[in-house]
Amino acid sequence: MSELIFNFIGFSLLGAVAIVLLLGIYTLFKGGNTSKKYSNKLMQLRVLLQFIAIIVLVMLAYFFKD
């Protein structure tokens, strides 16, 4: 059961980071006003989500180490 929870949370966080990364790359290549307005904010959000994902996964690995 704990492995299922660990996998679900891990893949959910991975999916969230991937979606924000793809949105950031899309706005970067689109250019213009959209790129100026959202590209940097999306990349900052990606870094924040990566930080959260690492912290959560390390905590889960610590508490479910058996």
CNS distance restraints for C-alpha pairs under 8 A (distance, minus, plus):
assign (resid   1 and name CA) (resid   5 and name CA) 6.50 0.50 0.50
assign (resid   2 and name CA) (resid   6 and name CA) 6.05 0.50 0.50
assign (resid   2 and name CA) (resid  64 and name CA) 6.88 0.50 0.50
assign (resid   3 and name CA) (resid   7 and name CA) 6.05 0.50 0.50
assign (resid   4 and name CA) (resid   8 and name CA) 6.07 0.50 0.50
assign (resid   5 and name CA) (resid   9 and name CA) 6.11 0.50 0.50
assign (resid   6 and name CA) (resid  10 and name CA) 5.97 0.50 0.50
assign (resid   6 and name CA) (resid  57 and name CA) 7.90 0.50 0.50
assign (resid   6 and name CA) (resid  60 and name CA) 6.81 0.50 0.50
assign (resid   7 and name CA) (resid  11 and name CA) 5.97 0.50 0.50
assign (resid   8 and name CA) (resid  12 and name CA) 5.99 0.50 0.50
assign (resid   9 and name CA) (resid  13 and name CA) 6.16 0.50 0.50
assign (resid  10 and name CA) (resid  14 and name CA) 6.14 0.50 0.50
assign (resid  10 and name CA) (resid  53 and name CA) 7.54 0.50 0.50
assign (resid  10 and name CA) (resid  57 and name CA) 6.70 0.50 0.50
assign (resid  11 and name CA) (resid  15 and name CA) 5.95 0.50 0.50
assign (resid  12 and name CA) (resid  16 and name CA) 6.24 0.50 0.50
assign (resid  13 and name CA) (resid  17 and name CA) 6.28 0.50 0.50
assign (resid  13 and name CA) (resid  49 and name CA) 7.65 0.50 0.50
assign (resid  13 and name CA) (resid  53 and name CA) 5.76 0.50 0.50
assign (resid  14 and name CA) (resid  18 and name CA) 6.12 0.50 0.50
assign (resid  14 and name CA) (resid  53 and name CA) 7.50 0.50 0.50
assign (resid  15 and name CA) (resid  19 and name CA) 6.08 0.50 0.50
assign (resid  16 and name CA) (resid  20 and name CA) 6.34 0.50 0.50
assign (resid  16 and name CA) (resid  49 and name CA) 7.50 0.50 0.50
assign (resid  17 and name CA) (resid  21 and name CA) 6.05 0.50 0.50
assign (resid  17 and name CA) (resid  46 and name CA) 5.81 0.50 0.50
assign (resid  17 and name CA) (resid  49 and name CA) 6.02 0.50 0.50
assign (resid  17 and name CA) (resid  50 and name CA) 6.45 0.50 0.50
assign (resid  18 and name CA) (resid  22 and name CA) 6.11 0.50 0.50
assign (resid  19 and name CA) (resid  23 and name CA) 6.17 0.50 0.50
assign (resid  20 and name CA) (resid  24 and name CA) 6.07 0.50 0.50
assign (resid  20 and name CA) (resid  42 and name CA) 6.42 0.50 0.50
assign (resid  20 and name CA) (resid  43 and name CA) 7.59 0.50 0.50
assign (resid  20 and name CA) (resid  45 and name CA) 7.33 0.50 0.50
assign (resid  20 and name CA) (resid  46 and name CA) 5.81 0.50 0.50
assign (resid  21 and name CA) (resid  25 and name CA) 6.22 0.50 0.50
assign (resid  21 and name CA) (resid  42 and name CA) 7.51 0.50 0.50
assign (resid  21 and name CA) (resid  43 and name CA) 7.02 0.50 0.50
assign (resid  21 and name CA) (resid  46 and name CA) 6.23 0.50 0.50
assign (resid  22 and name CA) (resid  26 and name CA) 6.05 0.50 0.50
assign (resid  23 and name CA) (resid  27 and name CA) 6.23 0.50 0.50
assign (resid  23 and name CA) (resid  42 and name CA) 7.31 0.50 0.50
assign (resid  24 and name CA) (resid  28 and name CA) 6.12 0.50 0.50
assign (resid  24 and name CA) (resid  38 and name CA) 7.66 0.50 0.50
assign (resid  24 and name CA) (resid  39 and name CA) 5.43 0.50 0.50
assign (resid  24 and name CA) (resid  40 and name CA) 7.89 0.50 0.50
assign (resid  24 and name CA) (resid  42 and name CA) 5.35 0.50 0.50
assign (resid  24 and name CA) (resid  43 and name CA) 6.08 0.50 0.50
assign (resid  25 and name CA) (resid  29 and name CA) 6.28 0.50 0.50
assign (resid  25 and name CA) (resid  39 and name CA) 7.75 0.50 0.50
assign (resid  26 and name CA) (resid  30 and name CA) 6.04 0.50 0.50
assign (resid  27 and name CA) (resid  31 and name CA) 6.35 0.50 0.50
assign (resid  27 and name CA) (resid  34 and name CA) 6.32 0.50 0.50
assign (resid  27 and name CA) (resid  35 and name CA) 5.03 0.50 0.50
assign (resid  27 and name CA) (resid  38 and name CA) 7.02 0.50 0.50
assign (resid  27 and name CA) (resid  39 and name CA) 5.78 0.50 0.50
assign (resid  28 and name CA) (resid  35 and name CA) 5.27 0.50 0.50
assign (resid  28 and name CA) (resid  39 and name CA) 5.84 0.50 0.50
assign (resid  29 and name CA) (resid  35 and name CA) 7.69 0.50 0.50
assign (resid  30 and name CA) (resid  34 and name CA) 7.28 0.50 0.50
assign (resid  30 and name CA) (resid  35 and name CA) 6.56 0.50 0.50
assign (resid  31 and name CA) (resid  35 and name CA) 4.73 0.50 0.50
assign (resid  31 and name CA) (resid  36 and name CA) 7.38 0.50 0.50
assign (resid  32 and name CA) (resid  36 and name CA) 6.55 0.50 0.50
assign (resid  33 and name CA) (resid  37 and name CA) 6.01 0.50 0.50
assign (resid  34 and name CA) (resid  38 and name CA) 5.94 0.50 0.50
assign (resid  34 and name CA) (resid  39 and name CA) 7.48 0.50 0.50
assign (resid  35 and name CA) (resid  39 and name CA) 5.00 0.50 0.50
assign (resid  36 and name CA) (resid  40 and name CA) 7.52 0.50 0.50
assign (resid  37 and name CA) (resid  41 and name CA) 7.70 0.50 0.50
assign (resid  38 and name CA) (resid  42 and name CA) 5.98 0.50 0.50
assign (resid  39 and name CA) (resid  43 and name CA) 6.33 0.50 0.50
assign (resid  40 and name CA) (resid  44 and name CA) 6.18 0.50 0.50
assign (resid  41 and name CA) (resid  45 and name CA) 6.15 0.50 0.50
assign (resid  42 and name CA) (resid  46 and name CA) 6.14 0.50 0.50
assign (resid  43 and name CA) (resid  47 and name CA) 6.33 0.50 0.50
assign (resid  44 and name CA) (resid  48 and name CA) 6.29 0.50 0.50
assign (resid  45 and name CA) (resid  49 and name CA) 6.10 0.50 0.50
assign (resid  46 and name CA) (resid  50 and name CA) 6.10 0.50 0.50
assign (resid  47 and name CA) (resid  51 and name CA) 6.21 0.50 0.50
assign (resid  48 and name CA) (resid  52 and name CA) 6.25 0.50 0.50
assign (resid  49 and name CA) (resid  53 and name CA) 5.99 0.50 0.50
assign (resid  50 and name CA) (resid  54 and name CA) 6.15 0.50 0.50
assign (resid  51 and name CA) (resid  55 and name CA) 6.25 0.50 0.50
assign (resid  52 and name CA) (resid  56 and name CA) 6.06 0.50 0.50
assign (resid  53 and name CA) (resid  57 and name CA) 5.99 0.50 0.50
assign (resid  54 and name CA) (resid  58 and name CA) 6.05 0.50 0.50
assign (resid  55 and name CA) (resid  59 and name CA) 6.16 0.50 0.50
assign (resid  56 and name CA) (resid  60 and name CA) 6.10 0.50 0.50
assign (resid  57 and name CA) (resid  61 and name CA) 6.01 0.50 0.50
assign (resid  58 and name CA) (resid  62 and name CA) 6.12 0.50 0.50
assign (resid  59 and name CA) (resid  63 and name CA) 6.21 0.50 0.50
assign (resid  60 and name CA) (resid  64 and name CA) 5.78 0.50 0.50
assign (resid  60 and name CA) (resid  65 and name CA) 7.98 0.50 0.50
assign (resid  61 and name CA) (resid  65 and name CA) 5.48 0.50 0.50
